Amino acid sequence: MNFDLADLRAFLAVADLGSFRAAAGSLHLSQSAVSRRVDKLEEALGVDLFVRTTRSVELTAIGRTFVHKARGVMNELEGALLGIADSAQRISGEVTVACVPSAVGYFLPAVIGRFHQLHARIRVRLIDESSADILLAVANGEADLGLTYIGTQEPDIEFEPLLEDPFVVACPRDHALANKRRVTWAELAKHDYVSLAQGSGNRFLLDQALGPLARKPEWFCEVRHVPALVSLVEAGLGIGVVPRLAMPPRGRLASIALEEPSLSRTIGIIRRRGRALRPAAESFRRLLLQLASPPRARRASRPAAS
């Protein structure tokens, strides 16, 4: 049969993304080049793999059967290549990981370092965006997998929990609250408060938990992203509530446990349900599970010195 692996890759990209245009972008090809490769594959097989209209592209019944076999061929080939003893010197490629910024420092340096030792020619591309953008990147195939705290209710997304990340009060070391072991939300209302803006995933979790409270902290400054909030607190403008993973290293700020109510988010790996990861991405996922080490989490949970 007159077709090659590039034709299979083009076919799978269109099948996964549901669009010749999106497939062309993911493969860094022109749309016409992707179309030619799919046409070549269909001609070699003697069947139509897609039903094309002006508005959509859908797999035919034969196409739906063939997509699983084509994916199996590609996965077996990549697995065989990655299994070669000197693969780190000879295999190239890319793994794309979407991750919320507050979790980048905790999870990824050790994982990326180890992955690079094992597969030196495989590049790792990070998408550090909001939780909503990460969910979208994984759902549309832009990222192989994601690290985030939303997606547990999405029917097309598989969520694999890694750890619980509690929300804490961040404040300067010379602040009146800095020596406390725990504070209530009501106590925060007495101090200048920097808040995350509505529309962010973390703010949604906080608003859900604080709904029944009669007395809540009122913000005088609002920001969209956690790193910006941390920077303002470091500058001495006030206090803020952030995920513990977002706290800066080396104790530049005091971290105080919250109660009445306490609140945490579950950080986990997300990927598209029912679709096997490519071998390189699966290797990265396994390293994440192995190296998401709890000891650092225990150290981070210690209260500020009293």
N, C-alpha and C positions, 0 to 999 in steps of 0.2 A: 504494500500500500504506500502511496506517495504522500506521506505527511511526516512531520517531525515533532519533537517536544515543544518547540515554540508554538506550533499550532494548537497543541493540547493546552498550553498555558493560556493562550488567547481565549480558547473555548471556556476554560474554567473561570477565567476572570469575568467574562460576560455572564456566565451562569450565576456566579456569586453576586455580582453587582447589579445585574438586571439591566445593563445599559452598555452599548458599545462605547459611548463617550466616557463613562466612568472607567471602563476596562482599559481604554486607551491611556487615561491619566495614570492609572495604577501601574501600567506596564511601560510608561514613558514612550509610547508610540503614537503615531497619528491614528485617528479613528478609521481611516481608509485602510491602513496597514492591518489593524485588528480584523476588520471586515474581510480582507483578503485571506487572512490566515484561517478564519472560521470557514469561509467558502471553500478553501482548499481541503480542509478536514471533511466537510460535508461531501465534497466531490469524491474524495478517496473512499469514504464509507458508503457512498451511494444513498444517503438518507438526509432528510432535513432535521437538524438538531434544534432549530429555533423557529418560532412563528414570529415574524417581524411585522409590525404595523407602524404607522407614523407616530404613535404615542408610546408604544411599549415593545419589549422583547421578552418572549416567554419560551421556555423549553417545551419541545414536543414530548409526547409520551416516550418515544425512543431516546430523546435527549435526556429526559429525567433518569432513564435507566443507565445511559452511557456516562452521565456525569459522575456517578459513584465509581464506575470502573476506571474512568480517566483519572479521578483523584487518587484511587488506589495505586495506579501506575506511577503517578508523580511522587506519592509518598514513599513507595517502595524504593524508587530510584534515589530520592534525597536521603532516605534512611541508610541505604547501602553506601552512599558516598560519605555520609557523616560517620559511618562505622569504620571506615578505613583508618588504620593506625596513624597515618600522617595527615589526616584530614585538616588539622589546624593549619597546615602549611599550604594546602592545595585547594580548599573549598572556599568559595566566596559567596556572598549573599547578604540578606538584610532581614533583621527582625525589628518590627515596629511595636513599641510599647507605649500606651497612653497611661498617664499617671497624674493624679492630683498633686499639685506642687508641694503640699504639706507632707506628702509621703515620700517624695523623691529622696531626701537625705537619709531616711531611715532604711528603706528597702534596697535601693538600687546600687549604691557604690560597690558593695561587696559582691552583689550578683553580677553586675556588669564586668567587674574585674575578673571574677572566676570564669565567666563565660568567654571573655577575651582570651584567657589562658587556654581554654579548651578548643576554641574555634577562632583563631586569630584573624582569619580572612572574612569572617561574617560581621558585618557592621550592625550596630544597634542604634536605632533612631527613636528618640523620645518625643512624645507629644505631651507636654506639661500644660494642661488646660483645666478648665472647670469640670466638675463632675458631669454636667450635662453634655459638654463637648466630648468627654471621654466615652460616654455611653454611645453617642452618635458615631464616633470614630470606629468603635468596635462593631457596632451594628452594620455600618455600611462597608466594612472591610478595609478601611484605611489603616487600622491597627490590628495586629495579630491578637493582642490581648490587652487588657487594661487593669489598672490598680485604682480602685475607687471604693466608695461606700454606698453607691446606689446601683440598682439593677436587679435587686432580689425579686421584684414583682414583674419584671419584664418577661413575657413568654418566650421571646427569641434569644434571651441572654441566660447563660449559665453563670451562677455566682458561687465562687469557692472561697469561703471565709478564711482569713489568715489570723487576725487578732482584733481585740477590742481596743479602741482608742478613745479614752475618756476626754471630755471637755474640761479645761482647767481655767482658772483666772491667771492671766499674765499681768504682772505689774513690776515697776522698777524696784530695785533692791532697797531703796530708801523710802518706799511708800508705806503708809500707815498699815496696810494689810500684809506687808511682806513677811512678817514673822508669824502669821497665823497658819495653822495646819489645815483648817477648813473654814469656808465661809458659805453663807447662804446667799441666794439670789437677792433676798431682801436687803442684805447688807451692802450689796453692790450699788443699790439705788442711792446711797449716800455719797458716791464718788463720781468724778468725771469719767464718763464711759464712752469708749470707742466701739462702734458696732459694725458688723458685716451688713451689707446692703441686702434688701429683699431681692429675691431672684437667685441667690446663691444657694447651693445645696446645704451648706452648713447652717445658714440662717433659717432655712425651712425646718431643719431638725430642731433648732433652738426654739422657734416660734411654736412648734407643735408641743414641746415639753412645757413651755411657759404659759400656754393658753389659760390654764385655770388660776394662775397666780394673781393675787390682788395687787401686789406691789412688785413692779418690775423695774430694772434699771432703764433710765431714759438716756439715749445717746445724744451727745452734742456734736459728734463727728462720725460719719459713716463712710465705709470704703467697700470696694467690691471683692477684694481678694485678701486672704489670710496674711500673706507676707507683708502687705501694706499695713495691715492692722498692727502686726508685730513691730514694724519699724516705727510707727507712731507711738506705741507704748514705750519702746526703747528710748525715744526722744523725750519722754517724760510728760506727754500730753494727757495721760490718764491710764485707765486700766481697760482690759478687754478680755473676752472669753474666746479661747481658741482650742482646737484639738491639741492634745499633748504632743503629738508627733511634730507639730509646727513650732514648738518652743525652740529658741535658738540654743546652740551648744555653749558649753563652758559657763553656764550659770549666769548669763548676762541679765536675765530676768528671773524673778521669783515665780514659781509655779505652785498654785494653791488649789487644793481639791474643792470641788463644788458639792453642795448638798441642798436638799429641799427645793427642787429635786436634783439628784445627780443624773448625769446624762453622758452617753458614749455613742460612738458610731462604730460599725463593723467594717473594717477594711478587708477587701478581698480581691481575688482575681476574677475578672469577667472575660468571657469569650462567647462567640456565637454558638448557640445551642445546636447540637446535631451535626456540627462540622469539625472534623478532626483538625488539630493544629498541624502545621507543617513540622517536620522533625526538628528544625532549628528552633522554632517557637516553643515546641514541646520541651526541648532541652532547657530553654530559658525559664519556662514555667516550673519545671522540677527544681531548678536552682532557687527560684523564689520560695518554694515550699520548704526547701532545705535550710535556707539561710535567713528566713524571717525569724530571727532568733529572739526568744522571750527575755533573756537576761538584760538586754538594754532597756526593754520596756519596763522591767522591774526597777532598774536604776532610775529611769525617768519619772517613776511614780512616787519617789521619795519626796516628802514635803520639804518646803524651805526650812532652813535652819531656824530654830526658835531661840 
